[in-house]
Amino acid sequence: MTDKYKVKVIKKSEIKAAEPAKPAKAPSRKAAARDMVETVTSWVNDFQHRKRVETAVAFETLFAAQPSR
């Protein structure tokens, strides 16, 4: 370990007082409702998409399994 590390010494008088963080502004009721609707809509769309894919696979499997006449 021949690498030398640089250490910066900070004196107490040089430390600035941290500014208090401003509290985050709570989203308005409209924004919260809009976010909730968007979330539920995405869930419904995802559910419908999965059902369509499952149904398509089931039909393909059903009709492929039958012997051709």
DSSP file (Angstrom, degrees, kcal/mol; ACC not computed):
  #  RESIDUE AA STRUCTURE BP1 BP2  ACC     N-H-->O    O-->H-N    N-H-->O    O-->H-N    TCO  KAPPA ALPHA  PHI   PSI    X-CA   Y-CA   Z-CA
    1    1 A M              0   0    0      0, 0.0     0, 0.0     0, 0.0     0, 0.0   0.000 360.0 360.0 360.0  74.6    0.0    0.0    0.0
    2    2 A T        +     0   0    0      2,-0.1     2,-0.2     0, 0.0     0, 0.0   0.535 360.0 111.4 -90.3  -6.8    2.3    2.7   -1.2
    3    3 A D        -     0   0    0      1,-0.0     2,-0.5     0, 0.0     0, 0.0  -0.480  60.9-144.5 -69.0 135.1   -0.6    4.8   -2.4
    4    4 A K        -     0   0    0     -2,-0.2     2,-0.3     2,-0.0    -2,-0.1  -0.877   8.4-143.4-103.9 133.0   -1.0    8.0   -0.3
    5    5 A Y        -     0   0    0     -2,-0.5     2,-0.5     2,-0.0     0, 0.0  -0.720  10.4-131.8 -94.6 142.0   -4.4    9.3    0.4
    6    6 A K        -     0   0    0     -2,-0.3     2,-0.5     2,-0.0    -1,-0.0  -0.802  20.8-163.8 -93.0 132.7   -5.2   12.9    0.5
    7    7 A V        -     0   0    0     -2,-0.5     2,-0.6     2,-0.0    -2,-0.0  -0.969   7.6-149.7-119.6 127.8   -7.2   14.0    3.5
    8    8 A K        -     0   0    0     -2,-0.5     2,-0.5     2,-0.0    -2,-0.0  -0.861  11.3-148.4 -99.1 123.9   -8.9   17.3    3.6
    9    9 A V        -     0   0    0     -2,-0.6     2,-0.5     2,-0.0    -2,-0.0  -0.793  10.6-165.0 -93.4 126.4   -9.3   18.8    7.1
   10   10 A I        -     0   0    0     -2,-0.5     2,-0.2     3,-0.0     5,-0.0  -0.953  10.9-143.5-114.6 122.8  -12.3   20.9    7.7
   11   11 A K    >>  -     0   0    0     -2,-0.5     3,-1.4     1,-0.1     4,-0.8  -0.503  22.4-116.2 -83.7 153.5  -12.4   23.1   10.7
   12   12 A K  G >4 S+     0   0    0      1,-0.3     3,-0.7     2,-0.2    -1,-0.1   0.837 115.3  56.9 -57.3 -34.4  -15.6   23.7   12.6
   13   13 A S  G 34 S+     0   0    0      1,-0.2    -1,-0.3     3,-0.0    -3,-0.0   0.741 103.9  54.3 -71.5 -21.0  -15.5   27.4   11.8
   14   14 A E  G <4 S+     0   0    0     -3,-1.4     2,-0.4     2,-0.1    -1,-0.2   0.636  84.1 100.0 -86.7 -15.3  -15.5   26.5    8.1
   15   15 A I    <<  -     0   0    0     -4,-0.8     2,-0.3    -3,-0.7     3,-0.0  -0.588  69.4-140.1 -76.2 125.6  -18.6   24.3    8.2
   16   16 A K        -     0   0    0     -2,-0.4     2,-0.3     1,-0.1    -2,-0.1  -0.596  25.1-103.3 -83.9 145.7  -21.6   26.2    7.0
   17   17 A A        -     0   0    0     -2,-0.3     2,-0.2     1,-0.1    -1,-0.1  -0.517  41.7-114.5 -67.6 129.0  -24.8   25.7    8.8
   18   18 A A        -     0   0    0     -2,-0.3    -1,-0.1     1,-0.1     3,-0.0  -0.446  27.4-120.5 -67.8 132.9  -27.0   23.4    6.7
   19   19 A E        -     0   0    0     -2,-0.2     2,-0.1     1,-0.1    -1,-0.1  -0.548  33.8-105.6 -73.3 136.2  -30.1   25.2    5.4
   20   20 A P        -     0   0    0      0, 0.0     2,-0.1     0, 0.0    -1,-0.1  -0.399  38.7-112.2 -63.3 136.1  -33.2   23.4    6.6
   21   21 A A        -     0   0    0     -2,-0.1     3,-0.0     1,-0.1    -3,-0.0  -0.438  28.4-116.8 -70.0 139.0  -34.8   21.5    3.8
   22   22 A K        -     0   0    0     -2,-0.1    -1,-0.1     1,-0.1     3,-0.1  -0.572  36.2-105.5 -75.1 137.0  -38.1   22.8    2.6
   23   23 A P        -     0   0    0      0, 0.0     2,-0.1     0, 0.0    -1,-0.1  -0.362  40.1-103.3 -63.6 140.4  -40.9   20.4    3.1
   24   24 A A        -     0   0    0      1,-0.1     2,-0.4    -3,-0.0    -3,-0.0  -0.396  37.0-112.4 -65.2 138.4  -42.0   18.7    0.0
   25   25 A K        -     0   0    0     -2,-0.1    -1,-0.1    -3,-0.1     3,-0.1  -0.587  30.8-122.2 -75.4 126.2  -45.3   20.1   -1.3
   26   26 A A        -     0   0    0     -2,-0.4     3,-0.1     1,-0.1    -1,-0.1  -0.433  33.3-104.1 -67.6 139.6  -48.0   17.5   -1.0
   27   27 A P        -     0   0    0      0, 0.0    -1,-0.1     0, 0.0    -3,-0.0  -0.324  40.4-105.0 -65.1 148.0  -49.7   16.7   -4.3
   28   28 A S     >  -     0   0    0      1,-0.1     4,-2.5    -3,-0.1     5,-0.2  -0.190  29.6-106.7 -67.7 166.2  -53.1   18.3   -4.9
   29   29 A R  H  > S+     0   0    0      1,-0.2     4,-2.4     2,-0.2     5,-0.2   0.881 121.4  52.3 -63.0 -37.4  -56.2   16.2   -4.6
   30   30 A K  H  > S+     0   0    0      2,-0.2     4,-2.7     1,-0.2    -1,-0.2   0.926 110.3  47.3 -64.2 -44.3  -56.6   16.3   -8.4
   31   31 A A  H  > S+     0   0    0      2,-0.2     4,-2.4     1,-0.2    -2,-0.2   0.899 112.6  49.4 -65.4 -40.2  -53.0   15.2   -9.0
   32   32 A A  H  X S+     0   0    0     -4,-2.5     4,-2.1     2,-0.2    -1,-0.2   0.916 113.2  46.5 -64.9 -42.3  -53.4   12.3   -6.5
   33   33 A A  H  X S+     0   0    0     -4,-2.4     4,-2.6     2,-0.2    -2,-0.2   0.903 111.7  51.5 -65.8 -41.3  -56.6   11.2   -8.1
   34   34 A R  H  X S+     0   0    0     -4,-2.7     4,-2.4     1,-0.2    -2,-0.2   0.905 110.3  48.9 -62.3 -42.0  -55.1   11.5  -11.6
   35   35 A D  H  X S+     0   0    0     -4,-2.4     4,-2.1     2,-0.2    -1,-0.2   0.901 111.3  49.7 -64.2 -41.5  -52.2    9.3  -10.5
   36   36 A M  H  X S+     0   0    0     -4,-2.1     4,-2.5     2,-0.2     5,-0.2   0.920 111.5  48.3 -64.0 -44.5  -54.5    6.7   -8.9
   37   37 A V  H  X S+     0   0    0     -4,-2.6     4,-2.6     1,-0.2    -2,-0.2   0.907 110.7  51.6 -63.2 -41.7  -56.6    6.6  -12.1
   38   38 A E  H  X S+     0   0    0     -4,-2.4     4,-2.1    -5,-0.2    -1,-0.2   0.903 110.7  48.7 -62.0 -41.3  -53.5    6.2  -14.2
   39   39 A T  H  X S+     0   0    0     -4,-2.1     4,-1.9     2,-0.2    -2,-0.2   0.936 113.4  45.0 -64.5 -47.7  -52.3    3.3  -12.1
   40   40 A V  H  X S+     0   0    0     -4,-2.5     4,-2.5     1,-0.2    -2,-0.2   0.897 111.6  53.8 -65.4 -39.9  -55.6    1.4  -12.1
   41   41 A T  H  X S+     0   0    0     -4,-2.6     4,-2.6     1,-0.2    -1,-0.2   0.906 108.0  49.6 -60.6 -42.1  -55.9    2.0  -15.9
   42   42 A S  H  X S+     0   0    0     -4,-2.1     4,-2.3     2,-0.2    -1,-0.2   0.885 109.9  51.7 -65.9 -36.8  -52.4    0.5  -16.5
   43   43 A W  H  X S+     0   0    0     -4,-1.9     4,-2.6     2,-0.2    -2,-0.2   0.935 111.4  47.0 -62.1 -45.6  -53.4   -2.5  -14.3
   44   44 A V  H  X S+     0   0    0     -4,-2.5     4,-2.8     1,-0.2     5,-0.2   0.921 112.5  49.2 -63.8 -44.4  -56.6   -3.0  -16.3
   45   45 A N  H  X S+     0   0    0     -4,-2.6     4,-2.3     1,-0.2    -1,-0.2   0.906 112.1  48.7 -61.6 -41.6  -54.7   -2.7  -19.6
   46   46 A D  H  X S+     0   0    0     -4,-2.3     4,-2.4     2,-0.2    -2,-0.2   0.915 112.0  49.1 -64.4 -43.3  -52.1   -5.2  -18.5
   47   47 A F  H  X S+     0   0    0     -4,-2.6     4,-2.3     1,-0.2    -2,-0.2   0.926 112.2  47.9 -62.0 -45.9  -54.7   -7.7  -17.3
   48   48 A Q  H  X S+     0   0    0     -4,-2.8     4,-2.3     1,-0.2    -1,-0.2   0.898 111.0  51.2 -63.3 -40.6  -56.6   -7.4  -20.6
   49   49 A H  H  X S+     0   0    0     -4,-2.3     4,-2.3    -5,-0.2    -1,-0.2   0.929 110.4  48.3 -62.9 -45.4  -53.4   -7.8  -22.6
   50   50 A R  H  X S+     0   0    0     -4,-2.4     4,-2.6     1,-0.2    -1,-0.2   0.907 111.1  50.9 -62.3 -41.3  -52.5  -11.0  -20.7
   51   51 A K  H  X S+     0   0    0     -4,-2.3     4,-2.5     1,-0.2    -1,-0.2   0.909 109.9  50.1 -62.9 -41.7  -56.0  -12.4  -21.1
   52   52 A R  H  X S+     0   0    0     -4,-2.3     4,-2.5     2,-0.2    -1,-0.2   0.918 112.2  47.1 -62.7 -43.6  -55.9  -11.8  -24.9
   53   53 A V  H  X S+     0   0    0     -4,-2.3     4,-2.4     2,-0.2    -2,-0.2   0.925 112.9  48.8 -64.7 -44.9  -52.5  -13.5  -25.2
   54   54 A E  H  X S+     0   0    0     -4,-2.6     4,-2.2     1,-0.2    -2,-0.2   0.902 112.5  48.8 -62.0 -40.7  -53.6  -16.5  -23.1
   55   55 A T  H  X S+     0   0    0     -4,-2.5     4,-2.4     2,-0.2    -2,-0.2   0.913 110.8  50.1 -66.0 -42.9  -56.8  -16.8  -25.2
   56   56 A A  H  X S+     0   0    0     -4,-2.5     4,-2.3     1,-0.2    -2,-0.2   0.911 112.0  47.6 -62.3 -42.8  -54.8  -16.7  -28.5
   57   57 A V  H  X S+     0   0    0     -4,-2.4     4,-2.4     1,-0.2    -1,-0.2   0.895 110.8  52.1 -65.3 -39.8  -52.4  -19.3  -27.3
   58   58 A A  H  X S+     0   0    0     -4,-2.2     4,-2.4     2,-0.2    -2,-0.2   0.911 110.9  46.9 -63.9 -42.8  -55.3  -21.5  -26.1
   59   59 A F  H  X S+     0   0    0     -4,-2.4     4,-2.7     2,-0.2     5,-0.3   0.915 112.4  49.8 -65.0 -42.8  -57.0  -21.3  -29.5
   60   60 A E  H  X S+     0   0    0     -4,-2.3     4,-1.8     1,-0.2    -2,-0.2   0.914 113.6  46.0 -62.2 -41.7  -53.8  -22.0  -31.4
   61   61 A T  H  X S+     0   0    0     -4,-2.4     4,-1.4     2,-0.2    -2,-0.2   0.904 113.3  49.9 -67.2 -41.4  -53.1  -25.0  -29.2
   62   62 A L  H  X S+     0   0    0     -4,-2.4     4,-0.7     1,-0.2    -2,-0.2   0.929 116.1  39.8 -63.7 -47.7  -56.7  -26.3  -29.5
   63   63 A F  H  < S+     0   0    0     -4,-2.7    -1,-0.2     1,-0.2    -2,-0.2   0.768 114.2  53.3 -78.3 -24.6  -56.8  -26.1  -33.3
   64   64 A A  H  < S+     0   0    0     -4,-1.8    -1,-0.2    -5,-0.3    -2,-0.2   0.767 103.6  58.6 -77.4 -25.3  -53.3  -27.4  -33.8
   65   65 A A  H  < S+     0   0    0     -4,-1.4    -1,-0.2    -5,-0.2    -2,-0.2   0.737  87.1  89.8 -77.0 -22.6  -54.1  -30.4  -31.7
   66   66 A Q  S  < S-     0   0    0     -4,-0.7     2,-0.1    -3,-0.1    -4,-0.0  -0.541  84.8-115.8 -77.0 137.8  -56.9  -31.6  -33.9
   67   67 A P        -     0   0    0      0, 0.0     2,-0.2     0, 0.0    -1,-0.1  -0.459  32.1-111.9 -70.9 145.3  -55.9  -33.9  -36.8
   68   68 A S              0   0    0     -2,-0.1    -4,-0.0     1,-0.1     0, 0.0  -0.522 360.0 360.0 -77.5 146.0  -56.5  -32.5  -40.2
   69   69 A R              0   0    0     -2,-0.2    -1,-0.1     0, 0.0     0, 0.0   0.401 360.0 360.0-101.5 360.0  -59.2  -34.1  -42.3
